[in-house]
Amino acid sequence: MPKRLEKKTLDGNVETLILAQLQKGPSYGYRIIQQLNQTAPELLAFGEGTIYPVLHRLEEKGLVSSYWDASESGRKRKYYKLMAKGKRSLAANIRQWRMLQQVMEAALSELDPKSGLTS
């Protein structure tokens, strides 16, 4: 049994996870990675190779915008900010995820507990 969520399970959900982080306020890529991995450290292990392409895609779609600003150390960092279109997309994604969650819970609740598949 895998110890972390597999890529195929996360596909399609990474955008929602990033939008949810940015809903809390503007942030930069490395910090987003840290925040996501801290959400469920036993299940998630995001890296730059996953997050930055998604951030660029979100920016191309107009869901987030980016700007350069100095960090506490004075070094320039690229910050990402959730746009109004991104907020609407996040709300729609959450609705879809909740519906899928209901379907999965209903379908999986019908499994025979003796099958060993429910744990």
C-alpha positions in Angstrom: 0.0 0.0 0.0 1.5 3.4 -1.0 2.5 5.6 1.9 1.8 8.8 -0.1 -0.9 9.9 -2.5 0.0 8.8 -6.0 0.3 11.2 -8.8 -2.7 9.8 -10.6 -4.8 10.5 -7.5 -3.6 14.1 -7.3 -4.0 14.8 -11.0 -6.7 17.4 -11.5 -6.6 18.4 -7.8 -3.3 20.2 -7.6 -4.8 23.3 -9.2 -7.5 23.3 -6.5 -5.0 22.8 -3.7 -2.8 25.8 -5.0 -5.9 28.0 -5.4 -7.0 27.2 -1.9 -3.5 28.2 -0.6 -3.6 31.5 -2.5 -7.1 32.2 -1.2 -5.4 32.8 2.2 -3.3 35.5 0.6 -0.5 36.1 -1.9 2.5 33.7 -1.6 5.6 32.6 -3.5 6.2 29.2 -5.0 8.5 27.7 -2.4 6.2 28.8 0.4 3.2 27.3 -1.4 5.1 24.0 -1.6 5.9 24.1 2.1 2.3 24.9 3.1 0.9 22.1 0.9 3.3 19.6 2.3 2.6 20.6 5.8 -1.2 20.1 5.2 -0.7 16.3 5.3 3.0 15.5 5.6 2.4 11.8 5.7 0.6 11.9 2.4 2.0 14.8 0.3 5.5 15.5 -1.0 5.2 18.2 -3.6 8.3 19.6 -5.3 9.1 22.4 -7.6 8.7 20.2 -10.6 5.0 19.8 -9.8 4.1 23.2 -8.4 5.7 25.7 -10.8 4.2 24.3 -14.0 0.8 24.4 -12.4 1.3 28.0 -11.2 2.3 29.0 -14.8 -0.8 27.3 -16.2 -3.0 29.0 -13.6 -1.5 32.4 -14.6 -2.1 31.7 -18.3 -5.7 30.9 -17.6 -6.1 34.2 -15.7 -6.8 32.5 -12.4 -3.7 34.0 -10.7 -1.4 36.9 -11.3 2.2 37.3 -10.4 4.4 40.1 -9.4 8.0 40.5 -8.1 8.6 41.8 -4.6 11.5 41.8 -2.1 11.5 39.2 0.6 12.4 39.8 4.2 16.0 39.2 3.2 15.8 41.8 0.4 16.0 39.1 -2.3 13.4 39.3 -5.1 10.7 36.7 -5.1 7.9 36.0 -7.6 4.6 36.2 -5.7 1.3 34.8 -6.9 -2.1 36.3 -6.1 -5.6 34.8 -6.6 -7.7 36.7 -9.1 -11.5 37.0 -9.1 -11.7 34.4 -11.9 -9.5 32.1 -9.7 -11.9 32.5 -6.8 -14.8 31.5 -9.0 -12.8 28.5 -10.3 -11.9 27.5 -6.7 -15.6 27.6 -5.7 -16.6 25.5 -8.7 -13.8 23.0 -8.0 -14.9 22.7 -4.4 -18.5 22.1 -5.4 -17.4 19.4 -7.9 -15.1 17.8 -5.3 -17.8 17.7 -2.7 -20.2 16.0 -5.2 -17.5 13.4 -6.1 -16.9 12.8 -2.4 -20.6 12.0 -1.9 -20.5 9.6 -4.8 -17.4 7.9 -3.6 -18.7 7.6 0.0 -22.0 6.1 -1.3 -20.3 3.7 -3.6 -17.6 2.6 -1.1 -20.1 2.2 1.7 -21.7 -0.6 -0.2 -18.5 -2.7 -0.1 -18.6 -5.8 2.0 -16.6 -5.2 5.2 -15.4 -8.8 5.1 -13.8 -8.2 1.7 -10.8 -6.4 3.3 -11.1 -3.6 0.8 -12.5 -1.0 3.3 -9.4 -0.4 5.3 
